[in-house]
Amino acid sequence: MQQAEIGIIGGSGLYCMPGLTSVREERVETPFGDPVDPFVLGELEGRKVAFLARHGLGHRFLPSELNFRANIYAMKKLGVERIISVSAVGSLKEEHKPTDFVIPDQFIDRAFRRISTFFGDGVVAHVAFGDPVCATVGKAIAEGCEHEGIVTKRGGTYVCMEGPQFSTRAESNLYRNWGADVIGMTNLQEAKLAREAEICYATMAMVTDYDCWREGHDDVTVEQIVAVLQQNSANACKVVKAAVAAMPRERNCACASALKHAILTDPKVIPAETRRKLDLLIGKYLNEDSKA
């Protein structure tokens, strides 16, 4: 039985989801270890949702410490088909001001210490990732922002850096020269894993600061970010609620079959333990092959 249809991942400053009804907690076990916290399940705008605070309640985990695989696998296990990811970011362009929202459609990977695939251990799969964001989820988030009157840009590039330190000025200017829009520390691994899990995914990036590139703008500090986070988080809750209401019930995008032609390994040589671990993700395709 599907326990949730839409997943919400709350980033820095968003540790709960107001407005949920029929609320209960669910601890989900995965072959990749434990998610950061139990999931909060409930209903929002008449839809079944699962909420997870990305960094744990009380903000306990560094970006590099997050068990991205467990978090996304658990979403899949709960039945989630679409994920709205909320994330605090720095702006790399003058036009993206603190408290503005950006809905990026591209990513650049500058993280080096993270596992961002479910595959390996005897099975090889290569999903298409040229368009890493689900357009349907992005559109619903954009409609939510418009409904709440939030200044928003749809489209743009998110640089995912390792952290936990913020950028050097040289790095910040390099990313600007690349034409990137915002910078954060978490969302690309989620996007990659969601695609492998055939879950639709999009990011609602909440601008907190101008990183460190802007002349006359002090280097980014946690104190500055927290002040903006409070306003952003209040807006994020309203936008997520409106986005959930705007989300189509039918799912017709390619995300739902991302693995259909991605698995290269002959099913006959996949180790039994790996088949067991990944059955939730690839079992339907391996079973098709065995019947052919």
C-alpha positions in Angstrom: 0.0 0.0 0.0 1.3 3.4 -1.0 2.0 5.4 2.1 2.9 8.6 0.4 2.7 10.1 -3.1 4.7 13.3 -2.8 8.0 13.6 -0.9 9.2 16.9 0.7 12.8 17.3 1.7 13.2 20.3 4.0 16.6 22.0 3.8 18.3 24.5 6.2 15.6 26.3 8.2 12.8 24.0 7.2 12.6 21.2 9.7 8.8 20.6 9.8 5.9 21.0 7.5 3.0 23.0 8.9 -0.5 22.1 7.7 -0.1 18.4 7.7 -3.1 16.4 8.9 -3.4 12.8 10.0 0.3 13.0 11.0 2.4 10.0 12.1 6.0 9.1 12.1 7.5 6.2 10.2 11.0 4.8 10.6 12.1 3.2 7.3 14.8 0.6 7.0 16.9 0.4 3.8 19.7 -1.7 2.5 21.8 1.4 2.5 21.5 2.2 6.2 19.2 4.6 8.0 17.7 7.8 6.7 18.6 10.9 8.8 15.4 10.7 10.8 12.0 9.0 10.9 9.7 10.3 8.1 6.7 12.5 9.0 3.7 11.2 7.0 0.4 12.9 6.6 -2.0 14.7 4.2 -1.5 18.1 2.6 -4.0 19.6 0.3 -5.7 16.2 0.0 -2.5 14.4 -1.1 -0.4 11.8 0.9 3.0 13.3 1.6 6.2 12.2 3.3 8.4 14.9 4.9 12.1 14.5 5.8 14.3 17.2 7.3 17.5 16.8 5.2 20.0 17.6 8.0 17.9 15.9 10.7 15.9 17.6 13.5 18.2 20.1 15.2 20.4 20.3 12.0 22.8 17.5 13.1 24.4 16.4 9.8 27.0 18.0 7.5 26.2 17.9 3.8 29.0 15.4 3.3 27.6 13.2 6.1 24.2 12.8 4.6 23.1 9.3 3.6 21.5 10.3 0.4 21.0 6.8 -0.8 19.0 5.8 2.4 16.9 9.0 2.2 15.9 8.5 -1.5 15.5 4.7 -1.2 13.2 5.2 1.8 11.1 7.6 -0.3 10.8 5.0 -2.9 9.9 2.4 -0.3 7.1 4.6 1.0 5.6 4.9 -2.5 6.8 8.4 -3.3 6.6 9.3 -7.0 7.6 13.0 -6.9 9.9 14.9 -4.6 9.9 18.6 -3.9 13.4 19.5 -2.5 13.7 22.7 -0.5 17.2 24.1 -0.3 19.0 27.2 1.0 21.5 28.6 -1.6 23.9 31.5 -2.3 23.3 33.7 -5.3 25.9 33.9 -8.1 24.0 36.6 -10.0 22.9 40.1 -9.1 19.4 39.4 -10.3 18.9 36.6 -7.6 18.4 38.5 -4.4 18.1 37.2 -0.9 14.5 35.9 -0.3 14.1 35.2 -4.0 13.5 31.6 -5.1 15.1 29.9 -8.0 13.9 26.6 -9.6 17.1 25.4 -11.3 17.0 22.9 -14.3 20.7 22.1 -14.5 23.5 21.2 -12.0 27.3 21.3 -11.9 29.0 18.7 -9.6 31.7 20.1 -7.4 31.3 17.5 -4.6 34.0 14.9 -4.2 33.3 12.7 -1.2 29.8 11.4 -1.9 28.2 8.2 -3.2 25.6 9.3 -5.7 24.4 6.0 -7.3 22.6 2.9 -6.1 24.5 0.8 -8.6 27.8 -1.2 -8.4 28.5 -4.5 -6.6 27.9 -6.4 -9.8 25.3 -4.4 -11.7 25.9 -1.5 -14.0 23.3 1.1 -15.0 23.6 4.5 -16.8 20.5 6.7 -16.6 20.0 9.7 -18.9 20.6 12.9 -16.9 20.8 15.6 -19.6 17.7 17.1 -18.1 18.1 16.4 -14.4 15.0 18.0 -13.1 11.4 16.9 -13.7 9.6 19.6 -15.6 6.2 18.7 -14.1 7.4 19.1 -10.5 9.3 22.3 -11.5 6.1 23.7 -13.0 4.1 22.9 -9.9 6.7 24.7 -7.7 6.6 27.7 -10.1 2.8 27.9 -9.8 3.1 27.7 -6.1 5.6 30.6 -6.0 3.3 32.6 -8.3 0.3 31.8 -6.1 2.2 33.2 -3.1 3.7 36.2 -4.8 7.3 35.1 -4.4 9.9 36.5 -6.8 11.0 33.5 -8.7 13.2 32.4 -11.6 12.4 29.2 -13.3 15.5 27.6 -14.9 19.2 28.2 -14.2 22.2 26.2 -12.9 22.9 25.1 -9.4 26.5 24.4 -8.4 26.7 21.6 -5.8 29.9 22.1 -3.8 31.4 19.9 -1.1 31.5 22.2 1.9 31.0 22.6 4.8 33.1 25.7 4.2 31.7 28.4 2.0 33.4 29.3 -1.3 36.6 31.2 -1.7 36.3 34.4 -3.7 38.2 32.8 -6.6 35.8 29.8 -6.7 32.8 32.1 -6.5 34.0 34.1 -9.4 34.9 31.0 -11.4 31.3 29.7 -11.0 30.0 33.1 -12.1 32.2 32.9 -15.2 30.6 29.5 -15.9 27.2 31.2 -16.0 25.9 29.4 -12.9 23.0 30.9 -10.9 23.1 29.6 -7.4 25.4 27.5 -5.2 24.5 24.9 -2.5 25.8 21.7 -0.9 23.2 19.0 -1.3 20.8 18.8 -4.2 22.7 17.1 -7.0 23.1 13.8 -5.2 19.4 13.7 -4.5 18.6 14.5 -8.1 20.9 11.7 -9.4 19.5 9.1 -7.0 15.9 10.2 -7.5 16.4 9.6 -11.3 17.8 6.2 -10.7 14.9 5.4 -8.4 12.5 6.7 -11.1 11.2 9.4 -8.8 10.4 12.9 -10.3 12.5 15.5 -8.6 12.9 19.3 -8.6 14.6 21.9 -6.4 13.1 25.0 -4.8 16.3 27.0 -4.1 15.8 29.8 -1.5 18.4 32.5 -1.9 20.0 33.6 1.4 23.0 35.6 0.4 25.4 36.7 -2.4 28.1 34.1 -1.6 31.4 36.1 -1.5 31.8 37.5 -5.0 29.8 40.7 -4.7 31.9 43.9 -4.1 30.6 45.8 -1.1 28.9 42.7 0.2 30.5 41.2 3.3 31.6 37.6 3.2 28.7 35.2 3.9 28.2 34.3 7.5 25.9 31.9 9.3 24.4 34.9 11.2 23.3 36.5 7.9 22.0 33.3 6.5 19.9 32.5 9.6 18.2 35.9 9.5 17.1 35.3 5.9 16.3 31.7 6.5 13.5 32.6 8.9 11.7 34.6 6.2 12.5 32.1 3.5 11.2 29.2 5.5 7.8 30.8 6.2 7.5 31.5 2.4 8.7 27.9 1.6 5.9 26.3 3.7 3.3 28.3 1.8 4.8 27.6 -1.6 5.1 23.8 -0.9 1.5 23.7 0.1 0.4 25.5 -3.1 2.8 23.3 -5.2 1.3 20.1 -3.8 -2.2 21.4 -4.6 -1.0 22.2 -8.2 0.7 18.9 -8.8 -1.0 16.8 -11.4 -2.3 13.5 -10.3 -1.4 11.7 -13.5 2.3 11.0 -14.1 3.3 11.0 -17.7 6.9 12.1 -17.7 10.0 10.0 -18.6 11.2 10.0 -15.0 8.9 7.0 -14.3 10.8 4.8 -16.7 14.4 6.1 -16.4 15.8 2.6 -15.8 14.0 0.9 -18.7 17.0 0.9 -21.0 19.7 1.8 -18.5 20.8 -1.5 -17.1 23.7 -3.0 -19.0 24.5 -6.0 -16.9 23.2 -9.5 -18.0 20.7 -10.4 -15.3 22.1 -13.9 -15.1 25.4 -12.6 -13.7 24.1 -10.1 -11.1 25.0 -11.4 -7.6 22.0 -12.6 -5.6 22.7 -10.2 -2.8 22.8 -7.2 -5.2 19.5 -8.4 -6.8 17.9 -8.6 -3.4 19.2 -5.1 -2.4 18.1 -3.4 -5.6 14.9 -5.4 -6.2 12.7 -2.4 -5.3 14.4 -0.4 -8.1 15.2 -2.9 -10.8 13.2 -6.0 -10.0 10.5 -5.3 -12.6 13.1 -5.0 -15.4 15.0 -8.1 -14.4 11.7 -10.1 -14.2 10.8 -8.9 -17.7 14.2 -10.1 -19.0 13.8 -13.5 -17.3 10.4 -13.9 -19.1 11.8 -12.9 -22.5 
